[in-house]
């Protein structure tokens, strides 16, 4: 507990370019950018593949590839290729990390919708796109949100690696702390990352409450 | 009117689901497609609203080939009810019912008002409108399914085994409800079932299909029971055809005698029982105005003296009918002596269909 008090009690940690607020903001910036790009790729792709049934193999391959890829290795590789100093080397591994859970859950969510329901939707006279957006998507929403939540938490936790390549974020406390053996900083940074992940989790629970129909939430 | 002209559905693997089907589905009446699994009854139904397209032949709706109509537009003009109701779980009941009106671009207020009307029509408490499907029982969900199909007042209703997933008691009440609705609405209904009793109960015309998608016989239920076209139909109809047929004969014509003095009645004129040495004995009643000959016969069999008690709507004794009186009517309705006993051509045309009843309102 002393280390935590040292870290959070030090007024110097709460201001300046390497203070907690600035680092937190940097961390959120990387994370949000990577997450948004991943969601913009994976949600439409998952919906499309789930709806048409075409390209399901892609989902399987993506899911397995993602498990096999070491994030840190990819980070170093992109740095070697793209050079230090830009934010790109951090975004790419984070996006690669975030796409599979979103893609797989969106696809499974849409594909898993009861065949009778799909049949009824077409039978009522909904067109393909209306079936997707008015029936399949709302019913699959809990799973889609689950995918987004898993991705967001992974991105937020993993964004600490930005510090490896000289960028900011909460990882700075951990990396620099390790380098200078200032363990209070290491632990303080780790606690901040964990708290952020919990906050993301909580935000998604709230989001679920707001956007998922009570009729669907109860069924699952 | 819906017509099938030489309609065949063959799948890529060579399976023939429907084989050269030709028939006319009469307007304003219930036509039931019945048969064992694999007889193509559901496929035939789904070809009407193009959920499946025929391989050859054509299906016309009021003279127009359905293949010439855009599927979504076609389906919005045809009510569709499926087995598990298929309600949208994320929508409230009222919005489920208003699905087609919304698709047709009605404003929300008008569509919801219409939905409320329909909930009442199918016998549901309007308080259920704000609930979600999972909060309703299977029978209630099925009623919502019917209300949803009727929302835009389509002239044609397709019902694909709509009552087969609910328990027998609920099923019977849903069947009665459908008959009541139909007596008001006079829709052209195509109803698919594998249950011959349901077919005979609901159908103005019954089309019996055999495995391989061929029409075995098409006739009114009473004709079907007395004159099955061949062994397959006879076997499919099952036992007790003679007795079941009596359900289609009204008890109105049963000759009534004045109630004898040994029938005890209460102060309102309702029957209490037959006076015997050991006290009052059981009795059976029928209402000649609304019941069938089958009910009258059943009532006679329930009394120790073989006499059925005729009552009016208030349950007051109007007279009695002995087995002799019932027998007279039975003789009158004996099957034709020269009827086809065996084999014979597959029947065509509906026996007791009510013909050109106008459906209510314009097609949407």
HADDOCK unambig.tbl for C-alpha pairs under 7 A between the chains (distance, minus, plus):
assign (segid A and resid 116 and name CA) (segid B and resid 86 and name CA) 5.69 0.50 0.50
assign (segid A and resid 117 and name CA) (segid B and resid 86 and name CA) 4.78 0.50 0.50
assign (segid A and resid 117 and name CA) (segid B and resid 87 and name CA) 6.80 0.50 0.50
assign (segid A and resid 117 and name CA) (segid B and resid 88 and name CA) 6.85 0.50 0.50
assign (segid A and resid 120 and name CA) (segid B and resid 86 and name CA) 5.51 0.50 0.50
assign (segid A and resid 123 and name CA) (segid B and resid 51 and name CA) 6.91 0.50 0.50
assign (segid A and resid 123 and name CA) (segid B and resid 75 and name CA) 6.02 0.50 0.50
assign (segid A and resid 123 and name CA) (segid B and resid 80 and name CA) 6.28 0.50 0.50
assign (segid A and resid 124 and name CA) (segid B and resid 75 and name CA) 5.90 0.50 0.50
assign (segid A and resid 124 and name CA) (segid B and resid 76 and name CA) 5.84 0.50 0.50
assign (segid A and resid 124 and name CA) (segid B and resid 80 and name CA) 6.65 0.50 0.50
assign (segid A and resid 124 and name CA) (segid B and resid 100 and name CA) 6.43 0.50 0.50
assign (segid A and resid 125 and name CA) (segid B and resid 72 and name CA) 4.26 0.50 0.50
assign (segid A and resid 125 and name CA) (segid B and resid 73 and name CA) 6.46 0.50 0.50
assign (segid A and resid 125 and name CA) (segid B and resid 75 and name CA) 4.75 0.50 0.50
assign (segid A and resid 125 and name CA) (segid B and resid 76 and name CA) 4.82 0.50 0.50
assign (segid A and resid 126 and name CA) (segid B and resid 72 and name CA) 6.15 0.50 0.50
assign (segid A and resid 127 and name CA) (segid B and resid 72 and name CA) 6.08 0.50 0.50
assign (segid A and resid 138 and name CA) (segid B and resid 90 and name CA) 6.69 0.50 0.50
assign (segid A and resid 139 and name CA) (segid B and resid 90 and name CA) 6.39 0.50 0.50
assign (segid A and resid 213 and name CA) (segid B and resid 90 and name CA) 5.24 0.50 0.50
assign (segid A and resid 214 and name CA) (segid B and resid 90 and name CA) 6.97 0.50 0.50
assign (segid A and resid 215 and name CA) (segid B and resid 89 and name CA) 5.34 0.50 0.50
assign (segid A and resid 215 and name CA) (segid B and resid 90 and name CA) 4.71 0.50 0.50
assign (segid A and resid 215 and name CA) (segid B and resid 91 and name CA) 6.76 0.50 0.50
assign (segid A and resid 215 and name CA) (segid B and resid 132 and name CA) 5.21 0.50 0.50
assign (segid A and resid 215 and name CA) (segid B and resid 133 and name CA) 6.95 0.50 0.50
assign (segid A and resid 215 and name CA) (segid B and resid 134 and name CA) 6.71 0.50 0.50
assign (segid A and resid 216 and name CA) (segid B and resid 89 and name CA) 5.73 0.50 0.50
assign (segid A and resid 216 and name CA) (segid B and resid 90 and name CA) 5.12 0.50 0.50
assign (segid A and resid 219 and name CA) (segid B and resid 134 and name CA) 6.97 0.50 0.50
